[in-house]
């Protein structure tokens, strides 16, 4: 029997997971983290990839690949490492740290490996470079890129 504050898999309910995230200081002219903007105030995420990275972490946790406590610890470790490197704590690179923590965690859990992620990033960068301005970026299947390179 599941509790109302837990998902079917026993993970904390979404609101509980979000409350576990560290609050960010306000960006220049932007509200503090945790404030959910309305359409009139502007987008919640500055770039689409930020929303995708956020959603991916939530979905992977909901599906049981890692607990929200594990996720929070991974993100906290990434933010601490950034602070130790002397990076500014102004929120401007928060989702870069979010993505780095997610990449480390999925690799640690064996969901993928760093080489596969690197190859995928390079394939996307290549697709972006060869796409004419104004056209959607399309990623070629892995085998197709290798065949084209050998011809």
Backbone bond lengths (Angstrom), bond angles and torsions (degrees), N, CA, C in turn:
res aa  C-N    CA-C-N  psi(-1)  N-CA   C-N-CA  omega(-1)  CA-C   N-CA-C  phi
1 X - - - 1.438 - - 1.520 108.18 -
2 X 1.345 117.12 128.44 1.457 119.11 -177.27 1.517 111.15 -92.99
3 X 1.297 114.15 149.01 1.459 120.44 177.80 1.521 108.04 -87.27
4 X 1.348 118.80 151.70 1.460 120.59 -179.09 1.524 113.28 -64.46
5 X 1.341 118.05 -20.80 1.457 120.07 179.16 1.531 111.81 -92.77
6 X 1.337 116.48 10.68 1.465 122.26 179.41 1.524 110.03 -129.91
7 X 1.345 116.47 153.02 1.458 120.36 173.75 1.520 108.51 -79.54
8 X 1.318 116.73 177.00 1.465 121.42 179.38 1.528 111.70 -60.70
9 X 1.355 117.07 -25.19 1.461 121.53 -179.77 1.518 112.54 -91.01
10 X 1.352 116.73 4.78 1.447 120.21 179.04 1.516 114.62 85.82
11 X 1.360 117.57 4.29 1.458 121.08 178.52 1.519 109.63 -78.69
12 X 1.330 117.71 155.31 1.463 119.11 177.45 1.522 110.83 -58.23
13 X 1.312 116.40 145.55 1.460 121.14 177.12 1.523 108.83 -60.06
14 X 1.314 115.82 156.93 1.460 121.92 -174.68 1.532 112.65 -50.43
15 X 1.320 118.06 -46.53 1.462 120.54 -178.65 1.529 110.59 -60.82
16 X 1.343 117.45 -38.88 1.462 120.58 179.00 1.519 110.88 -65.34
17 X 1.327 116.96 -40.06 1.464 120.42 -179.90 1.521 110.48 -65.40
18 X 1.317 117.50 -42.98 1.456 120.32 -178.89 1.525 110.83 -65.45
19 X 1.315 117.25 -34.93 1.461 119.56 -179.39 1.526 110.97 -68.92
20 X 1.343 117.88 -18.17 1.458 121.08 179.71 1.527 112.00 -79.16
21 X 1.335 117.66 -13.94 1.461 120.50 -178.66 1.520 110.52 -75.22
22 X 1.329 116.63 146.65 1.461 118.62 178.53 1.520 110.36 -69.76
23 X 1.308 116.57 144.73 1.467 120.99 176.63 1.521 108.40 -80.40
24 X 1.310 115.74 139.55 1.456 121.15 178.16 1.521 110.04 -97.84
25 X 1.321 116.93 150.97 1.462 118.04 173.61 1.532 108.44 -68.44
26 X 1.321 117.73 155.46 1.456 118.91 -179.56 1.520 111.31 -63.19
27 X 1.317 116.84 139.82 1.458 122.64 172.44 1.516 107.27 -74.56
28 X 1.297 116.94 164.57 1.466 120.70 179.75 1.521 109.52 -52.87
29 X 1.313 115.77 108.57 1.458 120.48 176.46 1.513 114.97 77.52
30 X 1.319 118.65 3.86 1.459 121.27 -178.74 1.522 109.20 -110.83
31 X 1.317 116.82 151.27 1.465 119.06 178.91 1.523 112.25 -68.32
32 X 1.309 116.29 162.26 1.462 121.96 179.42 1.518 110.53 -65.67
33 X 1.335 115.73 155.51 1.459 121.29 176.30 1.516 109.07 -58.03
34 X 1.302 116.66 147.91 1.450 120.77 -177.64 1.508 111.06 96.85
35 X 1.328 116.60 -20.82 1.462 121.24 174.83 1.518 106.92 -83.22
36 X 1.299 117.69 119.35 1.459 121.37 -178.73 1.514 108.31 -91.64
37 X 1.312 115.50 112.73 1.455 120.72 -177.16 1.519 111.90 -70.99
38 X 1.290 115.27 151.22 1.453 120.97 173.48 1.524 108.11 -95.50
39 X 1.313 117.09 170.36 1.456 120.44 178.98 1.521 111.50 -56.23
40 X 1.323 117.52 -36.07 1.458 121.07 -179.28 1.527 111.91 -66.32
41 X 1.335 117.23 -29.06 1.460 121.14 -178.86 1.523 112.49 -85.45
42 X 1.306 118.41 -17.61 1.452 121.31 -179.14 1.512 111.92 115.97
43 X 1.323 115.86 178.61 1.467 119.76 -176.39 1.523 112.12 -70.64
44 X 1.329 115.13 151.58 1.458 121.30 177.22 1.523 110.03 -73.23
45 X 1.326 116.95 -34.83 1.463 122.63 -179.62 1.526 109.07 -112.62
46 X 1.327 116.18 141.87 1.461 120.74 -179.32 1.529 111.94 -73.09
47 X 1.316 117.53 -30.74 1.463 122.91 -177.17 1.528 109.42 -136.58
48 X 1.327 118.12 148.68 1.469 120.39 179.25 1.528 113.74 -57.30
49 X 1.327 118.09 -35.73 1.465 119.68 -178.03 1.525 111.26 -63.60
50 X 1.338 117.19 -28.65 1.455 119.99 179.00 1.526 110.53 -66.32
51 X 1.317 116.31 -43.47 1.467 120.64 177.49 1.523 110.27 -63.90
52 X 1.326 116.80 -39.01 1.464 120.54 -179.84 1.525 111.02 -66.73
53 X 1.326 117.23 -42.81 1.471 120.35 178.39 1.527 110.60 -64.15
54 X 1.316 116.23 -41.60 1.460 121.37 177.97 1.535 109.93 -60.24
55 X 1.335 116.03 -50.69 1.463 121.03 -177.89 1.530 111.40 -63.14
56 X 1.318 116.81 -37.86 1.459 120.30 -179.75 1.530 110.95 -63.89
57 X 1.314 117.49 -43.75 1.474 120.08 178.23 1.521 110.82 -62.39
58 X 1.329 116.54 -43.87 1.469 120.40 179.38 1.526 110.08 -62.22
59 X 1.326 117.38 -47.69 1.472 121.57 -176.56 1.535 111.49 -65.10
60 X 1.326 117.08 -43.40 1.465 119.26 179.23 1.528 111.19 -62.41
61 X 1.313 116.59 -37.92 1.460 119.82 177.02 1.524 110.51 -68.47
62 X 1.326 116.74 -44.90 1.464 120.02 179.05 1.525 111.69 -58.81
63 X 1.326 116.54 -34.36 1.460 120.03 -178.73 1.528 113.00 -86.31
64 X 1.322 116.96 3.42 1.459 120.58 171.86 1.514 116.24 88.03
65 X 1.328 118.39 11.68 1.463 119.54 179.11 1.523 112.09 -72.39
66 X 1.320 116.10 -28.00 1.454 121.76 171.51 1.523 107.47 -156.82
67 X 1.310 115.37 157.68 1.461 119.12 179.80 1.524 109.14 -82.70
68 X 1.321 114.85 161.73 1.468 117.65 177.83 1.525 110.15 -68.30
69 X 1.318 117.30 -28.62 1.465 120.75 175.99 1.532 109.59 -65.25
70 X 1.341 117.04 -42.71 1.467 120.37 176.38 1.526 110.50 -61.60
71 X 1.332 115.66 -42.97 1.467 119.79 179.54 1.527 110.92 -62.11
72 X 1.320 116.25 -46.70 1.467 120.48 -179.79 1.522 110.83 -59.87
73 X 1.313 116.88 -40.85 1.468 121.02 179.03 1.526 110.78 -65.76
74 X 1.333 117.55 -41.25 1.464 121.13 179.35 1.525 110.73 -63.93
75 X 1.324 116.35 -44.53 1.463 120.11 179.64 1.529 110.55 -66.47
76 X 1.321 117.25 -42.29 1.466 120.42 178.64 1.530 110.50 -61.32
77 X 1.327 117.18 -41.04 1.469 120.68 178.91 1.525 110.49 -63.84
78 X 1.311 116.80 -40.32 1.472 120.56 178.57 1.522 110.72 -65.29
79 X 1.320 117.22 -42.24 1.463 120.54 179.24 1.535 111.23 -66.78
80 X 1.342 116.57 -37.76 1.472 120.34 176.05 1.529 110.60 -63.87
81 X 1.339 116.44 -42.91 1.471 120.31 179.71 1.528 110.41 -62.35
82 X 1.322 116.98 -39.28 1.467 120.52 177.75 1.525 110.43 -63.60
83 X 1.318 116.53 -42.43 1.463 120.51 177.98 1.530 110.64 -63.95
84 X 1.327 116.45 -40.73 1.465 121.02 178.58 1.531 111.47 -63.70
85 X 1.343 116.63 -29.89 1.470 121.13 177.20 1.528 111.55 -79.72
86 X 1.336 116.38 -4.73 1.453 120.12 178.99 1.522 114.31 85.19
87 X 1.326 117.11 15.00 1.458 119.57 178.79 1.523 109.51 -70.61
88 X 1.324 117.30 144.61 1.466 119.71 -179.58 1.527 111.21 -64.37
89 X 1.315 115.97 143.96 1.459 122.59 179.62 1.528 108.81 -100.79
90 X 1.340 115.56 61.18 1.462 120.06 -176.78 1.525 112.98 -111.52
91 X 1.340 117.36 4.34 1.454 121.21 178.39 1.512 114.65 84.82
92 X 1.322 118.18 -8.37 1.465 120.83 -174.78 1.528 112.89 -68.40
93 X 1.321 117.53 -23.14 1.471 120.48 -178.45 1.521 111.59 -116.61
94 X 1.327 116.75 17.41 1.456 121.20 -175.77 1.530 112.18 -53.95
95 X 1.313 118.22 -48.17 1.461 119.09 -176.37 1.522 112.73 -75.94
96 X 1.313 118.11 -19.62 1.467 119.27 170.04 1.528 108.86 -66.59
97 X 1.325 116.14 -40.42 1.467 120.29 176.67 1.530 110.37 -68.70
98 X 1.326 116.40 -38.07 1.469 121.65 177.15 1.527 109.12 -57.67
99 X 1.333 116.36 -48.11 1.460 121.00 -178.80 1.530 111.20 -65.65
100 X 1.318 117.34 -42.31 1.469 120.03 178.84 1.532 110.57 -61.67
101 X 1.325 116.88 -41.78 1.467 120.29 178.22 1.528 110.36 -64.44
102 X 1.318 116.84 -41.17 1.461 120.52 179.33 1.524 110.74 -64.22
103 X 1.325 117.39 -43.03 1.469 120.65 178.67 1.526 110.90 -61.19
104 X 1.321 117.10 -43.73 1.467 120.22 179.42 1.528 111.37 -64.35
105 X 1.317 115.67 -42.56 1.462 119.54 -176.80 1.528 111.56 -68.08
106 X 1.326 118.61 -43.70 1.473 118.67 -179.80 1.525 110.95 -67.60
107 X 1.325 117.46 -32.31 1.466 119.77 175.36 1.530 110.16 -68.67
108 X 1.332 117.14 -43.71 1.472 120.84 179.57 1.524 111.27 -62.60
109 X 1.318 117.07 -32.46 1.466 121.68 179.81 1.527 112.29 -84.09
110 X 1.338 117.14 -2.48 1.458 120.44 178.47 1.528 114.00 77.21
111 X 1.328 117.76 17.37 1.463 120.28 179.25 1.521 111.27 -76.98
112 X 1.308 116.20 -24.98 1.467 123.70 174.81 1.517 106.48 -161.88
113 X 1.326 117.03 -175.52 1.453 120.04 177.91 1.529 108.86 -133.41
114 X 1.318 116.83 160.64 1.465 120.00 -176.56 1.534 113.55 -58.21
115 X 1.335 118.14 -35.86 1.459 120.26 -179.83 1.531 111.28 -64.98
116 X 1.323 116.86 -41.54 1.464 120.71 178.59 1.521 110.41 -65.48
117 X 1.329 117.23 -42.44 1.467 119.87 177.71 1.525 110.82 -63.35
118 X 1.329 117.59 -42.35 1.463 121.40 179.14 1.523 110.51 -62.24
119 X 1.328 117.38 -44.14 1.466 120.63 179.17 1.532 111.12 -62.65
120 X 1.316 116.53 -39.36 1.466 120.47 179.52 1.527 110.77 -66.81
121 X 1.336 117.42 -41.54 1.462 121.10 177.07 1.525 110.54 -61.44
122 X 1.331 116.38 -42.97 1.468 120.45 179.32 1.527 110.86 -64.89
123 X 1.333 117.51 -38.28 1.472 120.90 177.98 1.528 110.43 -64.00
124 X 1.341 117.10 -41.36 1.465 120.14 177.81 1.525 110.89 -65.99
125 X 1.335 117.20 -40.83 1.466 120.22 179.02 1.524 109.93 -63.15
126 X 1.328 117.17 -41.93 1.462 121.46 177.44 1.532 110.45 -62.60
127 X 1.322 116.77 -44.94 1.466 120.81 179.10 1.526 110.58 -61.21
128 X 1.312 116.86 -40.78 1.467 121.26 178.82 1.533 110.84 -62.91
129 X 1.342 116.12 -44.91 1.468 120.10 -178.55 1.519 112.78 -64.50
130 X 1.320 118.20 -33.48 1.463 120.21 -177.09 1.531 113.66 -91.57
131 X 1.314 117.89 -2.07 1.465 121.13 -178.78 1.524 110.12 -88.73
132 X 1.344 117.27 125.29 1.464 119.85 176.96 1.530 110.74 -61.42
133 X 1.327 115.18 147.55 1.462 121.62 179.86 1.527 110.38 -54.60
134 X 1.318 115.14 135.27 1.459 120.50 177.67 1.522 114.31 88.01
135 X 1.313 117.47 -7.09 1.467 121.65 179.66 1.528 109.09 -99.54
136 X 1.330 117.39 151.57 1.476 118.62 176.38 1.523 111.11 -68.67
137 X 1.303 115.78 142.82 1.463 121.54 177.16 1.514 107.97 -78.17
138 X 1.331 115.69 128.01 1.467 120.65 179.55 1.513 109.09 -120.91
139 X 1.314 115.27 130.85 1.450 121.65 179.47 1.520 108.73 -91.18
140 X 1.324 116.37 124.75 1.467 120.84 177.39 1.522 109.60 -74.74
141 X 1.341 116.44 149.63 1.477 118.25 173.45 1.527 109.70 -58.03
142 X 1.315 117.51 146.86 1.461 122.77 -175.05 1.526 112.59 -53.56
143 X 1.304 118.10 -43.69 1.457 121.16 -179.22 1.517 112.60 -65.63
144 X 1.316 117.41 -35.08 1.463 121.31 -179.47 1.515 111.18 -65.40
145 X 1.321 117.55 -41.04 1.459 120.96 179.12 1.531 110.18 -63.09
146 X 1.328 117.11 -41.05 1.473 121.31 179.85 1.529 110.32 -66.61
147 X 1.356 117.13 -41.41 1.473 119.73 179.39 1.519 111.24 -64.34
148 X 1.341 117.75 -41.98 1.453 121.01 179.78 1.535 110.89 -63.99
149 X 1.317 116.41 -37.88 1.463 120.12 -179.52 1.518 111.52 -66.86
150 X 1.329 118.56 -29.28 1.463 121.07 -176.47 1.522 112.61 -88.54
151 X 1.341 117.87 -8.29 1.477 119.53 -179.57 1.495 112.55 -99.63
